Amino acid sequence: MPSELLAALFGSLPAEGEPPARGDPSIEVMQHRLRALGLFDGEADGRPGAPLSASLKRFQIWAGIRPTGDVHDAKTRLLLRDACRGARDAGRRPIRGDRWPG
């Protein structure tokens, strides 16, 4: 059966309605950066959701851009990366975590 072949190749699939074991690595990096800036309290699991969207909107307002909460917005991703690098280069410590994410 095709499902047995897929399970053999890729491991067991999550049950219907169950989230995958890991989320998107680029979203996980975004969550780590928002946590370091003190804007995200959730787990950095790579999954989008309402808490991440709200955190992104707060960051976008702070950055002076339109608050959409869109995890795929390239401008937001670049500004978030630059905010973390700037804080690190200025010698600031992350608000959450022991080091600045890459």
Steps between C-alpha positions, in 0.01 A plus 500: 500500500621854433456609864721211618766600249487863615521392864801283420674786318413791728397344830153507643280790402316702764137410558245720329473831683826442690776756435829379352784425740710795379401824341669730251866569596481860374198566724688342790787748448246783495351376827846486661575856387168630631563319832845658531341843448239421766209500256408129491426279800411179319707197411724534196348207313493635144122504484305816420208596718319784674770567766770525232283725284434733796873513580582581139244780498660651812841481334369649175345794687831553682686482166265755341349275235142391440404241765382192310630217718597316180777247570597497131561875465860539380537859625394397851746209499788729399410768755470237773841356410654848496339594834658196667839563339490867596414419861774236513757737346400771748587262783144448618398169650196313371189546711424128476770244443874499555615606153376681191365270229677499163 
